[in-house]
Amino acid sequence: MVAEDTTSRSQLFKNSSRADDNRRNRQDMVSKLRKDKRNEQMLKRRQVVEEDENKVEEQGENAVVTVDPAQIKSVIDTSTDVEVIFKAVQNCRKMLSREHNPPIDGVIDAGLLPKLVQFLLCDNNPTLQFEACWALTNIASGTNKH
């Protein structure tokens, strides 16, 4: 009975419901800060480079514009030059790396996934394998939906 009186009396003075709200708010803020820091570290790991979206990679006579994943896929499908394909895959990887919300859905919808997986099998071109693997890793770092 004395314990019950003590708890009810302490609730009158300490205003425990307000303390619970404050505690919940602090926990929410701490978890938000942790998520923001984790996202920032993930972007650093991806080596985010602030570049113009309409950047053109010059490679002799050929130029690959990294505006749309469908354009990258058409370049990969139509070209037989290994350097042009490499630059297209590299541009795809950079597009997935540089943005805070990378266009993962656009890359999947454009049908680039099977091509990127196919490039993993190119034993004669390790740099192409590396770029394809990096792009696939950036795609895999998306949400569960991806």
C-alpha positions in Angstrom: 0.0 0.0 0.0 2.9 2.4 0.7 4.4 1.5 -2.6 1.2 2.3 -4.4 1.0 5.7 -2.7 4.6 6.4 -3.6 4.1 5.7 -7.3 0.9 7.7 -7.6 2.4 10.6 -5.7 5.6 10.5 -7.9 3.4 10.5 -11.1 1.8 13.7 -9.9 5.1 15.5 -9.6 7.2 13.9 -12.4 4.5 14.1 -15.0 5.5 10.6 -16.4 3.3 10.7 -19.5 5.2 13.8 -20.7 8.5 12.0 -19.9 7.4 9.1 -22.0 6.6 11.4 -24.9 9.9 13.1 -24.6 11.7 9.7 -24.5 9.9 8.5 -27.6 10.7 11.7 -29.4 14.4 11.4 -28.5 14.5 7.7 -29.6 12.8 8.7 -32.9 15.4 11.5 -33.5 18.3 9.2 -32.7 17.1 6.6 -35.1 16.6 9.2 -37.8 20.1 10.5 -37.3 21.5 6.9 -37.5 19.6 6.3 -40.7 20.8 9.5 -42.2 24.4 8.7 -41.2 24.1 5.2 -42.7 22.7 6.6 -46.0 25.5 9.1 -46.1 28.2 6.4 -45.5 26.6 4.3 -48.2 26.8 7.1 -50.7 30.4 7.6 -49.8 31.1 3.9 -50.4 29.5 4.2 -53.8 31.9 7.1 -54.5 29.3 9.6 -55.3 30.5 12.1 -57.7 28.5 15.2 -58.4 28.3 15.4 -62.1 25.9 16.9 -64.6 23.1 14.5 -65.6 23.7 15.1 -69.3 27.4 14.4 -69.2 28.9 13.2 -72.4 31.8 10.8 -72.4 34.0 11.4 -75.4 35.7 8.5 -76.9 37.1 9.3 -80.3 34.3 9.5 -82.8 31.7 7.9 -80.4 29.8 9.6 -77.6 27.6 7.9 -75.0 25.0 10.2 -73.3 24.0 9.0 -69.9 20.5 10.5 -69.8 18.3 7.4 -70.1 18.9 3.7 -69.3 17.0 2.8 -72.5 19.6 4.7 -74.5 22.4 2.9 -72.8 20.7 -0.4 -73.6 20.3 0.5 -77.2 24.0 1.4 -77.4 24.9 -1.9 -75.8 22.6 -3.8 -78.2 23.7 -2.1 -81.4 27.4 -1.7 -80.8 30.1 -4.4 -81.5 33.0 -2.2 -80.3 34.2 -3.4 -76.9 35.2 0.2 -75.9 31.8 1.6 -76.7 30.1 -1.2 -74.7 32.6 -0.6 -71.8 31.8 3.1 -71.7 28.1 2.4 -71.8 28.3 0.0 -68.9 30.6 2.5 -67.0 28.0 5.3 -67.6 25.3 3.0 -66.3 27.4 2.3 -63.2 28.1 6.1 -62.7 24.4 6.9 -63.1 23.5 4.3 -60.4 26.3 5.6 -58.2 26.0 9.4 -58.3 22.4 10.0 -57.4 20.9 10.0 -54.0 17.9 8.1 -55.4 19.5 6.1 -58.2 17.3 5.2 -61.1 17.3 1.5 -60.3 13.7 1.0 -61.6 14.7 2.6 -64.9 17.6 0.3 -65.3 15.5 -2.8 -64.5 12.7 -1.7 -66.8 15.1 -1.0 -69.7 16.3 -4.6 -69.5 19.9 -3.9 -68.6 20.1 -6.6 -65.9 20.5 -9.6 -68.2 23.2 -7.7 -70.2 25.1 -6.8 -67.0 25.0 -10.4 -65.9 26.1 -11.5 -69.3 29.1 -9.1 -69.1 30.2 -10.9 -65.9 31.0 -13.9 -68.1 33.5 -11.9 -70.3 36.7 -13.4 -69.0 38.8 -11.7 -71.7 37.8 -8.2 -70.4 38.2 -7.8 -66.6 37.5 -4.1 -66.6 34.1 -4.7 -68.3 33.4 -7.4 -65.6 34.4 -5.0 -62.9 32.0 -2.2 -64.2 29.2 -4.7 -64.6 29.7 -6.1 -61.2 29.8 -2.7 -59.6 26.6 -1.7 -61.4 24.9 -4.9 -60.2 26.1 -4.2 -56.7 24.5 -0.7 -56.9 21.3 -2.2 -58.1 21.4 -4.8 -55.3 21.8 -2.1 -52.7 18.3 -0.8 -53.5 15.2 -1.8 -51.6 13.7 -5.3 -51.3 11.5 -4.6 -54.3 14.5 -4.4 -56.5 
